[in-house]
Amino acid sequence: MTTLIPREPYSQDELARLYPESLKLQLVQVFLRHGERTPVSSRFSNTGLSPYWPYCGVARRMVQMASSSKDLSTWNGFQWRRKMEAFGSNDESVVAPGPGGEIEAMCLHGELTDKGRETTYALGQRLRHLYVDQLGFMPKIKSDAEDMYLRATPIPRALESLQEAFWGMYPASARTLDFPPPVIVARQVSEETLFPNEGNCKRFRQLARLFADRAAERWNDSEQMAYLNGLWSKYMPEASPRVAVDAHPRLSGIMDTINATDAHGPSTKLPSEFYDKKGRAVLDRISVEEWFAGYGESAEYRKLGIGALMGDVVDRMVSTAVEGGWRSESAASGSGNPETGKAIKFAMSGCHDTTLAAILSSVGGFQNESWPPFTSSIAVELFSQAPRSDANAGTMLEEFSNPSVSKKRGVLSSLLGKSAPKQPTPSDTARAPISSLPDASRESLRKHYVRLRYNDRPVTIPGCAAKPENHLPGDETFCTLDAFKSIVDKFTPKNWQSECTENLGAGLHGPGDRERSPAGF
């Protein structure tokens, strides 16, 4: 499946089961894959597939900030239109036309298309319907985004998808006239953990290549690969005529072009053999194993690929449960003190298919799943054990539904006798292993529950379902925060950048890796 077909909104009966009255929703963290895009490179031009796709209407009205004064004190938007240029027959510069002769609205490689903008905006609308209209968790009208955390990877399609989802959740009609520009958090790519960062983690890059090589050994001479060759080998380049995991283009590259073409118009389609149902199922199975099997088999793979992000996810929930709220200095607008401002209730992060599959695989929740479709999402929800007495809070203006609350001194710090830091810190419990938490904190974690919803479907985490004390009675998809943190702690790095340079050359499994717990336990 290429384009996500969202399910209908939850019925009242479903809402009652999914959001029981005995639990109170406290924090939501949404990770969303970007919407439909063009292929990341031009492939199969020998089939007549155009390298230029006319699906980016934004190119007709590009806006970039430009200085309007010599001292850079004020800024204006510089509006412009983008056209594409290419080599002519004699290497001269010529306008790059689309498949129908179009010369505007051309997309770059890997760019979010008009359809991708539509589907991510629609995702934001669905989030609004659930968390604002149905649950009343977030306010209907917002005057600022201080109780939200917005973050995106440095890749433009992820940022633009996040913006579309935010606008879908809070369109102009749901924002006050004085609503200030929201903060969107970014990182340098060398420190990015919102996707598995092969480019800046040497050991993870080694492991990824080793697992890819293993997939090639397993599948290249298989009956399934022979079937794919019967379909597509005639379209492969002369220099690499065989379809294989490690061919050129790679098998996953073929999938990239198939998925992108399948999501868009008839003028950018491959020959019909590429959409053979059986062939696509084989392609998906092999690609999922190549890219994601490592998370289920190797704790080191989990730790370096997604452990730093999952550590952040857990830290935020522990701060909410133990310290009275999660606050982010980086997400604060600067209009107030991040220590005395509003606690964050809703986070959205624009990311990628590899992010979503890594999150789910690392907690044992990606069994027999297909490659995540465009605009897929994971919602990580935190609940407390308390009756919902404020179900209609979200109908009010934000100022009344989520007032500023002074940040409490961390429970862990208080119990351990630590003095309050002079500078704001993300959390007094950040990266504290579960074994180091005092009994009072552990008891609080046991009274909080974590639930993951992947494309609106609850995910079962095996380590939570295995023991009654690890989940909500009667529903194994609600994991106690204590049990969830115990699972994630096992693959949370202490120093991601340092550990990325350890065990280089150690092979598929580093020291002690085989003896560690499997994913989800």
N, C-alpha and C positions, 0 to 999 in steps of 0.2 A: 504494500500500500504506500502510495506516494503522498497524496494530500489527505490530511486528517478529515474524516467525516465525524464531526462532533455529535455526541448523543443529545437527546432532548434534555431540557432542564429536569432536575430531580422533581418527582412528584412529592406531595405532602407526606405520603407514607414513607417514601425513600428518605426524605429529610429527617423524619422522626427516627428512623433507624440509624442514619449516618451521623446525626447530630443529636444524641440523646439528651434529655432534659437534665440528667445527672452530671453532665459535663459542661464546662464553660470554655468556649474558644478564646484563646488568649493571644496567639501569634500565628501568622500564616507567612510562609516563605515559598514563593512561586519561582520555579526555574522553567523558562520557556525557550524552546528551540525557535530560531528565526523562521519566518515564513518562506514561501516558495521563492526560489532564486534561479539564476542562470547557472549552467555548469561552471566549475572553477577553471576549466580550460577547454579549448576547442578540440573536439574529438569527432571522428567519423564524418569529416567533410566529404569523403569519397562517396557517401550515401546521398549527398545533396543537402545535408544539414548545414544551415547557414551559421557562421560564427557570430553573426550580429543579430540580436533578438530585439524586436521593437516593443518591449513590454515595460519600459521604464518611463512613464509619463512625467515623473519628477524631473527628468532631464530637460524638460521644456521650461522649468521654472526653478532652477537651482538658486539657492540663497547661501551666501557666505559672508561672514562678518568681516568688515574692512574698516580700517581706521578713518575717522573723519577729521582728525586734527593732528597737528605735528607732535603734540605731547601725548598722544594716545589716551587722552582723558575721556573721550567719548567714542562711541562706535555706531556705525550704521550697517544695515544689511546691504550687501552688494548682490543684486539680482542678475542672473545670467542664464543662458541656454547652452546646453552641451550638444555638440555634434561630434560624430566619430569620423576619424580619418584613417586611411589604410594605404598600403602599397599598391600602385597600379602595375600594369604588365611590364613596364620598364623601370620599376622602382620609384616612379613619380608619385606624388601625393594625390590621392583621390578620395572623395567622400565615400564612407563605408555604408552601403545600402543594406537594408534588411531583406528578408526573403521575398517580400512583395514590393521591393523598390523603395521602402521607407527610408527617410534620411534623418528623422528625428525620433525621440523617445528610445534611442538605442541604449542597451544595457552593457555594462562592463561585466567581465567574468566574475561570477560569484555574487552578483548584485541582487539585492532584494527587488523583486518585480512588483508590478501593480497588484497582482494577485496576492503576493506575499504580504503586502500592506493591508489588503482587505482581510485576509484570514487572521492576521495578528490583531487588527482592530476588533474583529469579531470575537477573538479570545478575550480581549479586555471587556467587551460587552457581556460575555458569559460570566466573567469574574464579578462584574458589577451585579449581575442578576442574582448570583449566589450569595456573595458576601455583603451586599448592600440591601437588595430588595427582599431576598428570602430570609437571610439570617440576621440582618440588622447589625452585623459586626462592624462594618465601616459606615461612616456617615453618608447621607445622600448628597449633601453640599459640603464642599471643602473650601476653606480659606487659605490653607497652605498644605504643604506635603511633609510637615515635620514629623508626623507619625508613620512615615513611609521610608523605606530604604530602596533606592533604585540603583541598579548597577548593571553594567554591560561589559563584554569583552572589547578589546580594541578593534574588532572586525566590524566594519560599518553596518552590515546587515543585522548584526545582533543589537547594536545600538538603535537602529531605526525600528526594528521589531519591538523593542522595549518601549520606545516612544509611542508607537501605534497602540500597543496594549494599554499603556497608561491613558492615552486619549480615549480609548474605548471604555475604560473603566470610569474615567472622570472627564467627560467632554466639556466643552465650554459652558454648557447649560448647567453643569454640576459644580462649577467653580465660581467663587465670588469675583467681582470685578478687580479687587486688589490682590488676587492670588499671585504670589511671587513666583518666579521661575523655579521649578523644582531642581534639587541637586541630583545629578546622576554621577555615581562614583565610578571611577576608572582606575586601572593600574597600568604600569608599564608592562609590556609583554614579557619581559624577563622575570616579572614577579606575578604573572597572571596564574591563578589557580581555578578560574571559572571554567576552564576546559583542561583536559589532560595535556600538559605542556611538554610535548616531546622536544620542541626546539630549544628549551632552556632547562631541561632536566636530563643530563647525560645518561644516567642509569635507566631512567624510564624509557628513553629512546632505544637503548640497547634491548631492554625487555620487549618492547613493542616489536622490534625487528625480529627478535628470536621467536616470538609467538607467531608472527607473520610467516617466518620461514617454516615453522612447524606446520602451519596451515597449508603451505605450498606442498610440503612433503606428503601430507595426508590426502590432499585433494587433486593435485595436478594430473595424476594418472588414474583417477577414479572414473567409474561409470558415469557419475553425475557430470564430471567435467567433459567427458566425451560427448554427452548430450548437448552441453553448451557450445562445444566446438562445432557440432553439427548445425547449430543455429547461426552462429555468429562468426566463425573463423573466416568466412569469405569476405567479411568486411574489415578484418584486421589489417594493419599495415604490412607491407611486404617484408620489412625488416623484422617483424615480430608477428608471424602469421598464426600463432597458436593462442587460443584463449587459455589463460592460466592465472593463478593467484598473483604471481610475480611477473607477469608479462608486461608488455608496454602497448597500450595502456593496461594498468593493473586491473584485476577483476573488480575491485572496489571503484575504480575510475569509470569502468563501463556502467556500473550501477549508478554512479553519480549522474551520468548523462541520460541514462534511461529514466531515472526518477525526475530529473529536471524537465525533460521533454514531455513526459507523461502528464506533468502538472500544468502544461501550457497549451497554446493554440495549435491548430492543425498545420500551420505553416512551418512549425519547428518540431517535426516528428521524425523519428527513425523509421526504417522499414519495419513491417509488421512482425518479423521474426523476433525483434527485440522485446516485444510485449507478450511473448508466449508465456502462459500462466505457469506451466511447470518450470520453464527456464528461470523465471523470476524467483520462484520459490527456492530453487537450488542456489541461485545467485545470492539471495538474502541469507540463507542458512550458512553458506561458506563465509560470506563477508562478516556476519555477526560473530562467527567463531574467530576469524582472524583478528578482529578489532577488540572484542570484548571478553573472550574466554579467559584471558589473564586475570581479570578481576575475580572470577570465581575460584581460580586455582592458586593464586599467589597473593599472599598478604603484602609482599613488597610491591607488587603491581598496584594493588589497591592504595597502599600508602603513598606512593609517588604519583600515581595518576589522578586520584581524587581525594586522598586523605586530608589534605590541607583545607579543601573546601568543606568537606564533611565535618572537620573539626570546628570550623566557623559556624556551621549550621547548628551543631550541638551547643557550642558556647552561647549562642544567642538564646537558645531555649533554656539553658541552665540559668543565665542571667535573669530571664523572665520569671523562672520558677523560684529562684533562691534570693535574688537581689531586688525583686520588686519591679523589674522592667529592664528591657534591653534598650540602650541608647548608643548611638554611633556618632562619634565626633566627626567622622568624615562625611556622614550624610546630613549633618546639621547645616542649616543655611547660613549660619553666622549671625542670625538675628537675635540669638539668645544663647545662654550657656548650655552646652550639651548635657551637663550634669543635672540641670534643673528643668530641662525642657520635657517635652512629651516623650513617653516611652513609644518605641516603634511597635506597631501592630501588624503592619503589612509590608512585606518585602517582595520585590520583583527583580529578577536578574535575567537579562537577555544573553542567551548562550547558544549551545549547539547540540546536535544529535549525540556527539561523543560525550557531552556532559551528562545528558539524561541517562544514557545507557550505563555510564560509569557509576552514577549515583545508585541506580537500581541494582546493578550487578554487585556492587560492593556490599550491599545489605541482603543479598540473596533473593532479590525480587525481580529478576529478569529472566527467569526460567522459561524457555520455549517462546520467547518474545521475538518479534520481527524488528527490523531496523526502525528507529523512531521516525514517524512521518513528519513532514514539515508542520510547524506550529504545534508540535506536541508540548506537553507541560507536565511538571510534577509539582504538586502542592504539598508542602510539609507543614502539617497543622499540629499545633500544641494546644492541649486542653488541660484544665484543672478540674479537680473533683469538687464541684460546687453547683448548686442549683442555679439555673439561669433566671435571675430576677430582673435582668436589664435587657430583655430581648429586643426592645424597641429603641435602644440607645442610638442605633445607627440612623434613625429617622431625623435626628436633631442636627443642628449645625455642629461642626466639629468642635467649636470652642466649648460647647456644653457636654458633648459626648466623650471628649478626651482631654480634660483640663491638664495643665502643666502640674507635675508632681515633683517635689524635690526628691532627688535620687537618694535612696537609703544607703547607708553604709553597708557594704556587702556582708551577708550572713557569714560567709566563710572567713572574711577578714575579722569580723567581730569575735567569732568563736576561737579563732587562732590568735587573737590579741594583736593583730596587725594595725598599724596606724593608717589613717586614710592618706592616699597619695596626694601630692601637691598638684599634679597635673591630671587631667581627665584620662581615664583608662577605659578601654572597651568593656572590661569586665574584671571583677576581682577573682572570678573563677576561671578565667580564660585558660584553656589547655590544662587545667588541673585534672589529673587522672582520677577516676571514680574512687579508687582505693584511698585517696588522700582526703576526700571530703568527710567532714564530721557527720556523726549519726543524724543530727537534725537536718542537715542538707540532704542526706540520702533519703530520709523519710519524706522530705518535700518532693524529691524526684519520683518517689514511688507513688505519690498522689497526683502526678501529672502524666499525661498520656500523649504519645506521638502517633500520628497516622499519616501515611503517604498515600496520595491519590495520583495515579498516573493516567492522564487523559480521562479524568473523572471516575476512574475505577480504583477502589481501595486495593492496596498492595499488602500481601501477607509476608512478614519477615520471619523466616524459619526459627531463629533463635527466640523470638518473642512468642511464637505459637507453641513452641516445644514445652513450655512450663506454664501452668496456670498463674503462678505468681508474677509472670512477666507480661501479662496482658489483661485487658479489661474482661471481667467475667462475662462470658457469653459472646464475645467478639474478639477474635484473635488478631484482627487488623489494628487494634488499638494497643500499641506497645507502651509499657511504662517507660517514662523518660530515663529511669535508672537502668533498665535493661537495654534501651536503645543506646544510651551513652556507653555502657559496658561493651557493646558490640563495636561501636565506632572508635572507641579508645584504642582498640587493638590494631587499628591501621591509621591512626592519626600521627603524623610525624612530629617530633619535637622541634626539628629545624629542617624544614623542607629543602631549602637551598643547600644546606650542608649534606643532607642525606642523599641528595641527587648525585653526589660525586662519590658515594661509597659503593663498594661491591662491584666496581667496574671490571668487566671481564669475568664475572663469577658464573656466567651461564644463565640458564632459564630460571633456576632457583638459587637465590643467595643463601648464605649461612642460616640454617635453622628455619628456612621458609616453609619447607614441607611439613614441619611439626606444628605449625601455627594453626589456629582455628580456621575452618572453612568460612566462606563468605556468609554473612547473616547470623553468625554465632559468636 
